[in-house]
Amino acid sequence: MQSFERLLQDEAATIEFGEDLALALKAGDCVGLSGDLGAGKSTFARAFLRAMAHDASLEVPSPTFTLVQSYDLRIPVAHFDLYRLADASELDELGFDEALSEGICLVEWPEKAEEALPTDRITLSFTHEDEGRHVRLTGPEAALERIARSLAIRAFLNEVGHPGARRRHLSGDASVRAYERIHTADGEPAKILMDAAKHKPGPILQDGKYYQQLAYIAEDVVPFVAISTLLRKRGFAAPAIYARDLDQGLLLIEDLGSQGILDADGRPVAERYMEGARLLARLHAAPTERDIAVADGIVHHIPDFDRTAMKIETSLLIDWYLPWKRGLAASEAERNDYFAIWDRLIDGLGSAERNLLLRDFHSPNILWRPEREGLDRIGIIDFQDAMIGPTAYDVASLVQDARVTIGPELADRLLGAYGAERELHGAFDQTSFLRDWHIMAAQRNCKLAGIWVRLKERDGKPGYLKHMPRTLTYLQHALTHEVLTPLRDWCIKAGILASESAN
């Protein structure tokens, strides 16, 4: 168990501390709140719950007499007060284990049930100190690291001129990044806090490198700063960056809004997707810079989407999806045949048009700004993994959106809108582009099928499997181009796709 201490100068600091921990704790955390009467336990709990609820007026009654009060929030929270507990065994009757399995448990007076509470819990010990409180935090190293990270974000906001800012959870994604919406005390428009700590190295896979290095996945915030600078210079709506700490991986950036390109029922809005296709056409119609200055002595070189990157991504299908699908790993012969096919396909991309790829240009990363005009209606976020490669890749990301089903009619319209816009800005080889589009769509969907399984098996995030049927349908469509016949035959033989005769 690890520990560290904080001085909370006054009640406002205790409230702020509770709000900061609401952004650090997760389901399964048990937090014991120790201290004398009036030491700050209830103040902390009330601030924590209101921050978790995004509701400063939330009623938070004391559970002294009911012993437990439950809240159905972003993460469910059960607030226990054990002062009147007669015996530790009564915790079972209060539903403690079930509450902990589903969410967070705040436990005042944990000393009353010491032997019944998890040994790996987080403990906050409050004591009076002048006009404020002193708190000692004890707990598992991983939990305290999360808390320390949240407190570091608070320190960053103070340092860049926003003391007293209100922090609220915005989102996380399939990566290690997280986002908060920041409401500053000066009443300015809300800003976004991007929390992207440096990647920890993974297992070595090839040539002394781990996956992020082979696939050119951003390992810090430098690429985000660089690509944002580049896009804004070229007239696209990427977030302005107001403050940054490159070493800690913290950015305070412009809030481009919260309206996306889906309707209230999660279906694609054709007009917004069409504008996205035109934006890509404009992005790809002119050459781009490769080296972008970020700070003194720091220059980001946009990497190539090269053979190594393409193949390490497609390896996810054979390394993760295939064993999960059939309960049997790929044979050496299957692996050799699979990668030989991809080598030939990548050879065929030698003549493909190449330009800046945003890499994940699909619904979670596209914002709709109806009050703007033209291409400025599209806000672009999440582009830190951008590369230089076949332009067809980004069009495949949009037309075969990984998170929402794009029907054949809309897909054709999007491809048509992209092609028409390209022709307005110079020569454009539609036939070659469509061949490259099918190859890039196949490459992307082979990667995604493996990622969904990896998120479940390695990262404990099974919810992403809901996208698998869509991904396989997209893959099947991508494989209809004649250049992809060998890959289609391989997928059928391996049991990934059904044969046409079976349909």
QUIBELHU-V452456 format. One line per field, one symbol per residue. ss: DSSP state (A for helix, B for strand, O for the rest). A space follows every 50 residues. Layout:
ss=???
This chain:
ss=OBBBBBBBOOAAAAAAAAAAAAOOOOOOOBBBBBOOOOOOAAAAAAAAAA AAAOOOOOOOOOOOOOOBBBBOOOOOBBBBBOOOOOOOOAAAAOOAAAAA AAOBBBBBOAAAAAAAOOOOOBBBBBBBBOOBBBBBBBBOAAAAAAAAAA AAAAAAAAAOOOOOOBBBBBBBOOOOOBBBBBBOOOOOOOBBBBBOOOOO OOOBBBOOBBAAAAOOOOOOOAAAAAAAAAAAAOOOBBOOBBBBBOOOOB BBBBOOOOOOOBOOOOOBOAAAAAAAAAAAAAAAOOOOOOBBBBBOOBBB BOOBOOAAAAAAAAAAAAAAAAAAAAOOOOOAAAAAAAAAAAAAAAAAAA AOOBBBBOOOOOAAABBBOOOOOAAAABBBOOOOOOBBBBOAAAAAAAAO OOOOOOOAAAAAAAAAAAAAAAAAOOOOOAAAAAAAAAAAAAAAAAAAAA AAAAAAAOOOOAAAAAAAAAAAAAAAAAOOOAAAAAAAAAAAAAOOOOOA AAO
